[in-house]
Amino acid sequence: MRPCLTPDLRAKLRESAERTARSGEPDHEALTDFRKSGLPATAVPAGYGGAGGDGREINRVVEELATVNPSVAIIAFQHFAVSSRIAEWGTEQQKSDLLPLLADGTYLAASAWSETGAGAAKQNLSSTGTRRADGGWELNGAKSFTTGVSIADLYLVLVQTGRPDEGARRTYGAAGQTFFLVTADTSGVVPDLSLDLAGMRGSATGFVSMERCVVPDGNRLGPEGRAPEIIAGVRTSGATLGAVAVGAAQAAFDLAVDHAERRGLTERPTVRHRLVDLATRLESARAIVERAGARVSADPGTTTLHSKLYASTAAEEICLGVARMLGSAGYVTSSRLNLLLADARAVALMGPTNDLARELVALTWQS
């Protein structure tokens, strides 16, 4: 059955967005509703209790969530991304143990890749994984800007397990890096929500540290030392953060239309034309996100990068255009538009950041 955002959940998540914008903390009640909604099953294969959604379906669900609550949308995006990576790279044991829990919302998943000093391309990791005599691993280090800290039940953690390849420095990730699946209740895992972000304030984005965190080799996802191959597969799936940006832009555009109609401004051709220009920009962003999800281009990975670049840039510009239309009505702290603008700006900073995405696209011309 195709997961959908019900009117009741839509209303609850919109109210949650306003609360978390003030508090800067995740809304556990709203996240419980999300867990029970059936939406967490979107990216899990049908054979494991999921909906079997592809990149296009993931983007659709993420966009719908982002129109009412971008913070929950980014949590969902990360959950879908980890679910997809387990479905693609996991062992049969990992799939049977984890995917049903991810599908029914018992587990929410998060990615823990970034860390201070690693760079946008994640090539200078200081977090490590050391093989133990019993065949397991000891993980040590700290991860930053991890979405879902304290609310995730499962982290996909990127660490250095071998020597980096100095000759391959123009990729996302580096040789000698390995992914591990680490549950939040594992000894040595410590969440830290001390970050106070301007946007995505309900996304529980913060730090997570690992101190003498011991996991069995069965928690390793994919081949040892070959994490960049898994990272590259994320892009070719067609799932894109551009969907979050499109959802935020749609919400901002809806505010503009409502403002114009309530004040009778749609009688003016200049106002109507400004709305049409905004709508055209929005539809262009949505179109490239849909193209990425459909994976119809010769190079779907590059299309996914383009979709994130264009949609995030367009979303910020659409929000600014709406702000000009609203005038003083949008220049108060209680205006939802200000929250959407901050959320749209945040998408450009999420991995791969827009600057890194530009570099990755440029590399395709040089190969």
Buried (B, 14 or more C-beta within 10 A) or exposed (E): EEBEBEEEBBEBBBBBBBBBBEEEEBBEEBBEBBBEBBBBBBBBBEEBBBBBBBBBBBBBBBBBBBBBBBBBBBBBBBBBBBBBBBBBBBEEEBBEBBBBBBBBBEBBBBBBBBBEEBBBBBBEBEBBBEEEEEEBBBBBBBBBBBBBBBBBBBBBBBBBBBEBBEEEEEBBBBBBBBBBBBBBEBEBBEBBBEBEBEBBBBBBBBBBBBEEBBBEEEBBBBEBBBBBEBBBBBBBBBBBBBBBBBBBBBBBBBBBBEBBEEEEBEEEEEBEEBBEEBBEBBEEBBBBBBBBBBBEBEBBBBBBBBBBBBBBBBBBBBBEBBBEBBEEBBEEEEBBBBBBBBBBBBBBBBBBBBEBBBBBBEEEEEE
